[in-house]
Amino acid sequence: MTSFNEDARQSQEHSFDAGILTSLRSNVLPSQEDTQFESSFADVFRRECLDGSAIAPELFESTIKVVSDIQVSLGGDVESPIADALNWVYKRFGNEARPHQMAALFTNEDGTIWQAKLETPCFDREKGKPRKYETPIGNGSRAFLPTIPASIRDRISARYHVEIPQEGSFWTWLEARPNLPIIWTEGAKKALALLTQGHIAISLYGVNGGYRRLFDGSRALISDVIRFCQVGRPHFLAFDQDESPQTRQRVGCALIRYGNLLEATQSHVSVMTWKGAKGIDDLIVAEGIKALETAYTDALKLCHWKLEHNLFHPLQSPVARSVNAPDLSSLSQATFPQAGIVAFVSPKGSGKTKLLRSLVETSPKVLSATFRIALGRNLANRVGLDWRGDLDKVNGSFITGTGYTLRVGFCVDSLLAIDPEQFQDCDLIIDECIQVVRHLLTSSTCAKDGKRPALLARFRELLKVAKRVFVADADLNDAVLNYLQDLRGDSTPPFIVRNDYQPDGFPVTLIEAPDRTAVTQKLIDAISDLPTGQTIFVATDSKATSQAIAQILDRTFPEKRVLVINSETSGGQIEREFIEQPDRVLTQGIFDVIISSPSMATGVSIEIQGVIREVYGIFTGVAGTDADLSQALSRVREPVPRTVWCTRIGSNFSKVSRATHRREVKKHLFHSTSAMVRLIRSNLREDTALFIDRYSWDDDPHLNLFCELSANQNAAMYQLRDALYVRLRREGNAVTVCSATTNLAVQTLFKETRKEQREQSAIAISHAQDLSFAEIKAIQEMSLDHQPGAQSNERISPEHQQAMSKFHLKEFYGLETVTPEDVLWDQDGKRRVEITSLEVQLEPSLAQNRSVKSLEQQAVWGKSLCAWDLNQIELRRALREELGITKFVDRIIQGAEWTKYDLSEIAQKAREAHHEVKIALHFSINATISDTQIVHELLLQLCLKATFRWSRSVAGHEGEKLKVYSLNSEHWQKVEAILERRKHWRDAGSPLCEELINDTGDPDVDDAPEPECELLEDAQEYGEEVIAILWRGMRESVKARILPKLPPAIMQIIRNVEAYPLLYQATG
């Protein structure tokens, strides 16, 4: 809103001198020259509106008046219509003649002037350029509400099937009809263009012209907008699509503010978007009415548009080459630079791999970094490289059956096996770049043995020595691209190729339902009508869902052939065959339904045509992001229909923080790490303490990108279904949303099959073969084909997986034999997490030792710090102690009872520390939760269950009926026995118990094991200290197995360690 001083200044700027009018105009009527001048401007502006903005002539005539600066009436009076319309000061006498001025006035229905376009624009000294339009001084923010002629009313009537009176105020009539939608835009011509097409449209001065800032800093809608904000009114926002990234960001923020204010009035808000034209009138003129109607019907709900604005950051770096090609391999190689980063932003299936092959075909040194074996091996084969898992290594060099090779594909987990010196001036390929970097920064396999800092350091070295770095990703953004540039240390701008080609999408039916029962019923119906020779593909995001769906189908269709691929079955022969060659398996026609979980690697692509009838997606939100879910749906390349259900809110949040902004994630990580270090500092070695003190939280690119990725992941989890919807639309798919309710019959089926599934699994595990630790390690190494980076069970048979589960249960709980009841009680490892938490609460040194170990494992590599990998178990223990939980547990395990009145102190402390409790203990405390609920939830995290009895004789509360709580004795006896057995193991010095438990208490069976020989060999460059620490941490059976295979140099270091242990004591 314009201030009083600003109004006065503008009035002085726009004052007119008219002292010489008498001498210039002796006649009472305008001269012929003046009349011709006015006619010329009017004609030009009329053509601008009618042809340039597609405005109807009758709407132009009823809304726009063309006037001159000075007009003389028949009575001889001099008038100044422009100055009067714009509230400018008009000076009647002066010494200077001004140029002749004309203006087109946009008038409101009530006769007031909304805006003017001057034939000779005024110069804006603040912006340094002429102003396109002038607004009446003192007008404030107003909406453009023009006169609507009868013909335009008829068009609106026909579009919305409503009777509109031919006379009277159109806008007053509209106020009383909240069912009619309004399109809000900027600039008078755009609203008139929309009205011409029968849309109800209102213009504002700009995207932020619909609201004003109040004295307290808040914002409120202007009165002209509030007037049309009836409950339920549909509002469409159609503001300019600016090309400048900075302008788009600024406009986007203002649009969100305006949209939020509209939604606060209980209206429905959607956002129209389009490409190729700036304004909506430009779109109509350039691409026709069909383009306008497409933008209108495809408008995103405000919540979806905000997701797209916040989650999907378009690349803002300058694009070197923009193409629209279905096959990038047709591009000429001569156009690409011979050094630096070359980035391809192109959709799936657009020929990126063929182009990369041609670009590196003659390069003697080529590396391809991926994050999955199936994907990496496939890419290496297509690009013409050798896969590292198939190679031998002699004297640090890779060899094939025919000789040495420097053209190698590998998983980033094994970066330490790549010698940067050997690959000086190589070509480095990073396909699916965002997922590769995310895996490198967040995967558990890269964190094994605290080696992530070393992997990141090696990644930086390879980026530096590479002559060219080829990166490809359909969603490549500035954050990842800047990260790579920062690591490479190259100020040369990357050469970006953007492919705007949009492949044919597939039809998607997205079911909005409270649970997965409705989509499961649709799946059952589809299988009932499945023609012979056809297959239905079902994508899920968890092993549990894949198992439950399979069992329901087995119950319903015992004659149907169902293939299930999850972490338990992917080691089977037919399952492995499908993962490696899906088209060949499908050609055999031996399965009616194929159900997959995330264990089916990213690189699997089903290209066969005419076999897959439909694809179903059932996503509970426990794993992956919206990008992963979309990719699971896209594994079948044929554009057959997709039917999808996705939970509204996911649970796969970042382990560090649930914040949705990178600065908040970083702040949470900094505070938790600092607090943890303070707790264990007295137990740290001096060099480790110095290592943590020297770490810079401000300029670590790894940390900054980790926080960015975590924030984006969290934002998607909070609105997972909406994020998936937006992504599917962005990828060119036709998405239809339908609503459904819970199917009670299917819900019952799920409950029954879940129980059966758990019981069958428990029986299978209890009857599995008894294996030793050495046998388990051997199975894991064989399954990985000596290649880190795969899922640990990627090639392990179901029988071996069951045997491994049995082994870990026996070791953790100290059991001689495992019964089905033991397996069920464990609850898929949940009990182990709880018992570990209770164990360290009762014995604080256990927590301190684990946190110290995680920090020293990183420090020993002598690289940077990955704070998000540090074991926070001591911080969680200390927080519980600060809340008073430790003392309370000590009392109740001795038999003490309690009521709600005994919990107020603990609960109050937890409420005061609710932020810390949420971050560290993953427990949200709100105003509605009771003291009893808070404390009992904290007890459940420690595997402590309460029972109660009613009493009216509690001391101090006699007569009041109260619940008197105590520990469930049967449950506590079982837990106490487990704690005693585990303590006995520790006192006996058994390292096995600790070796199998990670920082949360989960068994490490889900982590890929590191081949010890390779780890020691890769550690050579870090010195004898690192080798000594790694060697000491290995079990005796492992040492005995690998010692004969070690290189002579490492064997000599180990002999020194064994012969002179005191020399290495300080490093242990």
ZAFI-282007 format. One record per residue (C-alpha): residue in one letter; x, y, z. Coordinates in pm, whole numbers, plus 50000, padded with zeros to 5 digits. Each point is the difference from the previous one (the first is absolute). Layout:
! residues N
AXYZ
...
END
This chain:
! residues 1068
M500005000050000
T501325034549901
S500975022650291
F498925036350035
N503525013049925
E500254977749695
D496665012949875
A501225035950037
R503264992549818
Q498214983149713
S497555029049979
Q502885024049948
E501554977449738
H496774998049804
S498955036850013
F499205017049665
D500875035349877
A497215015049792
G500875037050001
I500565001449625
L496764982649908
T498275032149899
S502645008649740
L500154964349874
R496274994749974
S498065030449884
N497034979049890
V497534983450234
L500254966849807
P503134978349958
S502015006349686
Q500034975149712
E503574990550091
D499024992350359
T497034979449886
Q502224979449769
F502514994450281
E497294987850237
S498524977649732
S503424984449929
F500664990550364
A496484986850047
D500304977949693
V503374986350105
F498844992350353
R496754984949875
R501954976249777
E502314992050293
C497024989450209
L497924982549734
D502814982649814
G502774998950261
S497824989150292
A496944984849830
I497545023950169
A496475001849860
P499235033749827
E496855005750204
L501944994450323
F502665024349883
E497385026549922
S498214996350334
T503175000350211
I502715021449839
K499935037249923
V502765017349801
V500545036250106
S502575027949952
D501745019550269
I498125031749920
Q496505003049861
V498025031749935
S496264998650041
L497515016849770
G499635026950263
G503725007449986
D500894983650333
V503314981950009
E499884964650148
S502854976650099
P498504964749990
I503314981550050
A501045020450303
D496494998050140
A499834962249951
L503374993850164
N499615026350275
W503005019249872
V500505036950088
Y499145021849701
K501835033549972
R497995024649803
F502845024849933
G503624993449909
N502785009249763
E500784966049842
A497994982249734
R499774962150040
P499634973549730
H496514990649897
Q498864970750219
M497344973249946
A498764972950235
A497764969549997
L497954998750320
F498784966650138
T496735007750179
N498184980750268
E496304992549994
D499435028750245
G501735024849766
T503255003050199
I503344996749825
W501964968550085
Q503065004949781
A501315020149705
K502464993749722
L501765031749879
E500965004649640
T503285015550126
P500874980250317
C501385017250309
F503494990350109
D500314981250329
R503175013050161
E500084972450265
K499834971549747
G501955018749734
K497504993449721
P496685013249867
R496824989150174
K497584979649786
Y496925010550193
E498955027550239
T497754995450300
P497925027850160
I501935015250289
G498444992250334
N498014971449849
G501714973250208
S499704963749897
R496774995049805
A498544972949780
F498955006449638
L496234995849975
P499045011949650
T496595004349845
I498824966849852
P497965005349680
A497084977749910
S501904978849746
I502704991250256
R497344991950259
D498524975749748
R503374982949958
I500424996650378
S496424987250024
A500664973549738
R503244988250166
Y498614996450351
H496384991649906
V498555027850209
E497575028349924
I501605034550022
P497925032249994
Q500815022349704
E499895031550210
G501265010250338
S503324994250169
F501594967549887
W502394999550296
T497265004850258
W498154971149836
L503184978750020
E500405005750374
A496824980350064
R501164969749796
P502914983450184
N499844969249779
L501395019449703
P503804999549961
I502145031449967
I503335002049819
W502365025350159
T502715014649779
E502145031349964
G499485028349752
A496715011849854
K500494985449652
K500424964750138
A496715001450187
L498245013849693
A501474972049787
L498644974050242
L496605016950021
T499874999049620
Q500174961950023
G497164998850252
H502174995750309
I499335021750303
A503305018150054
I501235027850228
S503335017749968
L502275013150272
Y502945023849964
G502324970550060
V500224966750176
N500425018050334
G497245025049923
G497304978750158
Y501165004850357
R501515026850219
R502345000350296
L498515010150334
F501705019950274
D500914968350193
G501784985649696
S497274975249909
R498215000149665
A496345003049912
L497974998949679
I498905033549855
S496305008550014
D499484995149624
V501164963850038
I498204992450327
R496785009849829
F500224968249786
C501364975950262
Q496864980850086
V500354965650158
G500624973549736
R500735024349715
P502494985549746
H502885024049932
F502534995449719
L503305019050000
A501325007849651
F502965023250047
D502855005249756
Q502444971349931
D503265019450016
E503194985149859
S502415015450250
P500664975250286
Q500255028650249
T496695014649885
R498324966050007
Q501204994750355
R498765034050111
V496654996149824
G499674964850142
C500385012250356
A497405027449946
L497644975449833
I500254976650298
R499195028750237
Y497015010449793
G498784964349956
N500314992750372
L497945031050082
L497314989149755
E499954964950147
A499625015050347
T496555012249890
Q499044963149942
S500245004549625
H501524975149755
V503185012249831
S501724986349690
V502945012649797
M500125001249619
T503344994849829
W501084998949637
K503115000849784
G501155020549704
A498255032850083
K500325025150280
G496475012950057
I496714981449966
D499005023249713
D503284991849824
L499144963050034
I496585005149839
V501465019349707
A503014977349944
E498484965550057
G496235004949984
I497004993650218
K500864963050043
A503225009250184
L498015022450236
E497474972650073
T502814975150062
A501645023550250
Y496625004450168
T499044963250023
D503544989550101
A500305026150274
L501684986650314
K498465002950342
L501925025750201
C501384972950230
H501334981149698
W501415031249840
K501795009150324
L501504965150007
E501225004049646
H501375034650080
N501824988350313
L501044964449910
F500765000949632
H502615026449950
P500535005749628
L503575004249892
Q500825037150006
S503574997449875
P500475012749643
V499164973649739
A502644996549728
R497814980449764
S496234995049999
V498564972449781
N496744981349949
A501144965749891
P498564965450066
D503514985849954
L503015019850126
S502424977049819
S499205019349682
L501865030550135
S503385007749849
Q502994992050223
A501875030049864
T497745023550195
F501094986950340
P503005013950192
Q503134979550052
A500315009050370
G497845009050298
I496574989150119
V497484990249731
A496474996150139
F497034983849827
V496535009150129
S497844976049806
P497074976550071
K500254962250026
G500324981049675
S501345029449798
G503264984849878
K502395013150270
T501854966850025
K500524997449623
L501345035549996
L502384992850290
R501304969249822
S500855020349692
L501635027550209
V502364976450186
E500474973749729
T503585010249923
S500995010750353
P502754977750144
K498945007250357
V496334999450102
L498314995950338
S496274995550057
A498785005250360
T496634985350099
F498214989450317
R498524965849915
I501624969249850
A497164992149759
L499875035649874
G503785004049987
R500734967149826
N497325007249740
L501315035249938
A503614988349975
N499024974149741
R498045025249792
V502755026550012
G502754974949921
L501734997650340
D501144971250221
W498164994550328
R502235001350303
G498444969050158
D501114979849698
L503625011950015
D503064988250186
K502515023950153
V503774995749969
N502405025150153
G497185025150030
S498944997149633
F496844984449859
I500384971649754
T497624981049775
G500534966549836
T501925017749723
G502015026650182
Y499875031850203
T497015023349981
L499355036150096
R496375000049885
V498134989850315
G496505002350145
F499614997950379
C497745007050300
V500925030650203
D500204977850309
S503294987049859
L501525033849916
L503074992150210
A500934973049750
I500385026349725
D503455016049982
P499655036449885
E503575000849868
Q499264972049756
F496965018749866
Q501565034249949
D498205018249711
C497294973449980
D496345003849902
L497794995850309
I496344990349946
I497425005250276
D496624988249871
E496925004750223
C502195025950166
I497665010550282
Q499484964250116
V503734992749982
V500825030150215
R497144992550239
H501254964350040
L503535012150061
L498825024750267
T497284980050175
S500214962249942
S500894976950286
T502434980449783
C502145031049945
A500045006350376
K501394965650082
D503085001650225
G499775037950000
K501395001349646
R497595025549848
P502485029050047
A502624980049812
L497544991749721
L499035036649963
A503655010249995
R500714974749724
F496945012149808
R501415035450014
E503384987549873
L498414982749703
L498015031049911
K503205020150008
V502124976549785
A497294993649741
K500355019849679
R496304998049927
V497164992350241
F496774988649835
V496985002550231
A496474990549902
D496705002450184
A496485009349900
D499665020050325
L503495015050016
N499945031450214
D502345028150095
A500724986050346
V501544967949861
L501705017349708
N501555026450226
Y501124972350236
L501884982549719
Q501565032749888
D501055007850355
L501674966150044
R501705002749661
G501285034950077
D499255011249649
S498625035149944
T499174992249635
P496204999649958
P498684965249922
F498874992849645
I496324992350050
V497904982549736
R496295002250075
N497694977249806
D496445013150005
Y498664969049828
Q497104984550191
P499454962949928
D496494986149993
G498734995450352
F497614974150134
P496505003650148
V500014999550380
T497074995750235
L501075012750341
I497684987250274
E499555022650302
A498974976250276
P500804996250371
D501734966649944
R501074975049733
T496844978850007
A498255017849713
V502914996449756
T500424963750105
Q496374993149912
K500575016149658
L503024977449957
I497894969550087
D497365010849748
A502655005149731
I501464965250058
S496514985049976
D499705013949646
L503624993849897
P500244984649650
T502214969749946
G503575009649915
Q499775033950173
T501785010750321
I499345026150266
F503025017050156
V499695012450360
A502555024250146
T500225003750380
D502355018650231
S500494973650269
K500574963050051
A497024997950235
T497595014449741
S501294977149725
Q499524969850229
A496535010550111
I498795005949643
A501464966749890
Q498224981150276
I496675016949929
L500314990749633
D500984964550091
R496864997350212
T497775015549736
F501544984349689
P501794967750097
E500264990949633
K501845032149903
R503795000349968
V501505028450206
L503695010150007
V501065020250306
I503325018549997
N501055014150336
S502994998250230
E499094964750109
T499454985649653
S502385019449773
G502694973750049
G497854972949840
Q500884987349654
I496915011949812
E499985032950191
R503635007049907
E499244990949640
F497115024749991
I502125028050151
E502754994349743
Q497854992449694
P496355009150066
D498914999949637
R501174964249946
V498094987750305
L496865018649896
T500214985349649
Q499674965150153
G496545009250132
I500434981050326
F498695027050238
D496645017550027
V501115025250263
I503425013950086
I500385018350333
S503165020250066
S501455018750296
P502935024750009
S502434970550001
M499474998549623
A502855022649895
T499565033749835
G501594988349677
V497264974649919
S498165010749684
I497084980149854
E499945007949628
I497784971949868
Q496795010849827
G496544984450017
V500534978350309
I499515023350298
R496315008950009
E500015024150297
V502355013350266
Y498905004650361
G501845020650261
I499364994550371
F502195022750212
T499865002150380
G502745026450027
V502534979750199
A502795001549743
G501085022649719
T498915034449887
D497455010749742
A502774997049739
D500614963650097
L496274992249986
S499685015949657
Q502974980149877
A498444967750130
L496895007849796
S502155007449694
R501894966949993
V497434988049749
R500795021949698
E496824992849805
P497405027350073
V497384976550143
P497615013350269
R501265004850355
T497794997950307
V501685014350308
W499325003750369
C502485019050217
T499745009050365
R499405036850063
I502975003950237
G503134978549977
S502244988550283
N503384999249823
F501295032050160
S503655009450034
K501644984050302
V501515033650099
S496985022950004
R496475003049866
A500475036549905
T499135010549645
H502655026849959
R503704992449966
R500975026650256
E497734983950260
V501384965449925
K503525013650036
K499155017550325
H498494968550149
L503024979549894
F502425025650140
H498275001850338
S499604962450040
T503604993149894
S501395027250226
A498004986850294
M501144964449933
V503665010249973
R499785018750330
L498684968550164
I502804977449875
R502885024849978
S501774986950309
N500114965549837
L501435011949668
R503624996649899
E501795033249969
D500374997749622
T496314991649962
A498985029950210
L502245021949787
F498454984949686
I496485009950106
D501115034750115
R501545007849660
Y496904990549806
S498295029549827
W496204999549998
D499785029649765
D501754989949680
D499764962249973
P498324992649662
H499184964450105
L498155012050307
N498155027149810
L498734976349733
F499094973550257
C497825025650178
E498435010849670
L499154964249906
S498684992550349
A497765030750002
N498564991049659
Q499444964250111
N498165011750311
A497855024349805
A498964971849768
M499204977050294
Y497635025350156
Q498005000549673
L501074967749832
R496824993549804
D499865035749872
A503714999449916
L499544968149798
Y497025015549821
V502015030949907
R502974979549882
L497894977049783
R498435030549834
R503375016749950
E501234969049822
G497235003449741
N497514974450129
A496225005049993
V498994997550366
T496394995850109
V499175001750370
C497124980350147
S498854994950357
A499204967550176
T499174987550347
T501284970550200
N499004966049867
L499104981250318
A500214965449841
V503525006449870
Q500945015750334
T499084967350170
L502044981149743
F503045021550078
K499684993350373
E499714962749950
T502804997349747
R502295021950211
K499594976150291
E500534969649777
Q503015016049839
R501705006850333
E499304965250130
Q501284983049684
S503135021550001
A500604992350368
I499714962749939
A502345001749700
I502665019250196
S499794977050303
H500444969449777
A502845015349796
Q503534986049995
D502335009550285
L502955019649859
S503195013050155
F501145036049971
A502744990149756
E497474982049780
I497755030849994
K502855022849899
A500984975949723
I496424999149866
Q499815037749998
E503305004049818
M499034974549739
S496635016449947
L501615033449927
D502424985249750
H502725019350189
Q498295032349898
P499025025450267
G496985021349933
A497304973849960
Q497274993550246
S501324974250243
N497364974549907
E499935007849627
R501154964849906
I499464980350319
S497564971149978
P496855001050219
E501274969950195
H503295017150082
Q498185031950098
Q497854980850245
A503094983150142
M501705033950043
S496955014250177
K500024970450233
F503705005050076
H499555036650090
L497024992350225
K502004973550184
E502995022950042
F498085030550118
Y497684982350243
G502534973750113
L497824970749892
E501114964449947
T496994993049779
V497505023049829
T496264993250013
P497275016249789
E498915018750314
D503505015150032
V499835012749642
L496545015250046
W501005016750328
D502915017049824
Q497575018849771
D502405002149706
G502795014850212
K497925026250180
R500594983350336
R503754999749940
V499985037649953
E498015004750321
I502154976550206
T503185016649878
S498595033750108
L499124986350345
E503414983250028
V501955032149946
Q497645018950233
L500904976150279
E503714998549906
P501035034549864
S503524988949908
L498564978649719
A498475030549832
Q503135021050046
N502224972949852
R497834996649691
S499845037449935
V503775003150053
K500634971149764
S497905015149721
L501905032950023
E503444984150014
Q499184977649703
Q499565031349791
A502925019050148
V502464972249925
W499635005749625
G501345035350043
K497385015449774
S496895020550066
L497184993150243
C496604985449910
A498125010550311
W496774983549884
D501654965650029
L501085004050361
N498364977150250
Q497685021950209
I499164972950253
E501785018350283
L498045031549924
R496724980850017
R501074983850325
A501005033450154
L496735016449892
R497974972550163
E502075003950315
E499475037749997
L496254994449978
G500164977850308
I499274967549820
T503084981950132
K499125005550367
F496394991449931
V501024967349828
D502274991150292
R497015003450233
I497434981049799
I502254970449917
Q500354996150377
G496234996150023
A498795035650063
E496475009349888
W498895033849865
T496985021149910
K499585029649767
Y500985023150285
D503474984550014
L500665008549634
S499465037649994
E503665009550054
I501314977649720
A497205010349766
Q500585037050068
K503704996649920
A499114981449680
R497585027749899
E502635026550060
A502504980149792
H497484989449734
H502265011549714
E502904979150128
V497704970550070
K498655001149645
I503455001649840
A501834975050220
L497244976050106
H497685004049699
F497025006650224
S497695029849942
I498405016250304
N496945022149950
A497545017650228
T497434971849990
I502274972050121
S499774991650371
D502844996350250
T499334962750017
Q500194996349623
I503325018749987
V501734979350266
H498574966749887
E501135006749642
L503515006650131
L499824967350195
L498874980649692
Q503125012449819
L501914981350271
C497994967849960
L498165006250330
K496294992050000
A497635011550273
T496874984550142
F497535015650245
R497394994250267
W497305023250131
S500265014550349
R498255025950221
S502534998250281
V503115016249851
A501775019950271
G499195036849969
H497134993049757
E497684978850212
G496564995949849
E501105008449647
K499794971249755
L503474997249850
K501924976549775
V502984986350188
Y502704988749759
S502804974850030
L502264981449762
N498474970449822
S501754972950198
E499974973049733
H501405023649738
W502605014350238
Q501244965650103
K500684991949635
V501805033149944
E501994996650321
A501194965349901
I501185013149663
L501905028650167
E501724975850237
R501074976749719
R501385028849797
K501875013950301
H501504965850060
W501295000149641
R501565034250040
D501634991050329
A501414968949832
G501575022649735
S497974987649704
P500285025149714
L497344982949790
C497075015150184
E501135035449925
E501244992349652
L496544991549872
I498185030550131
N500075033949831
D499405034150154
T496254995550046
G500124964350118
D498944985549666
P501834969349878
D502585008449737
V498764972649768
D498425027049784
D503335017049936
A502324988249725
P503154984250151
E503365013949899
P502454973749866
E502825002350251
C502864994249759
E498855028349779
L499455023150296
L503544994750128
E501445004549653
D498115032449946
A501175012550340
Q503704998149910
E500205036249891
Y498755011350342
G502924984150182
E500764972750249
E497765015150268
V496824994349802
I501034964649905
A500754992250364
I496585012150115
L498174981049726
W501984968250073
R499305001650373
G496275003849932
M499784967349805
R499054966950154
E502654973150032
S498184976949757
V499965027749738
K503685007750053
A500914963649952
R498014997849678
I501355031249831
L503605001350121
P501404977649722
K498295021849737
L501495033350112
P502735018449803
P503514997150152
A500125036850104
I496844997050208
M501124966950148
Q503205016850121
I498015027650172
I497794973750167
R503054981050121
N501255032250158
V496615005550164
E500014964950142
A503665000850107
Y500095035250146
P496455008050123
L501215027750232
L501215020349701
Y496445001349872
Q498255003450335
A499415037249959
T498134994349676
G497744972050119
END
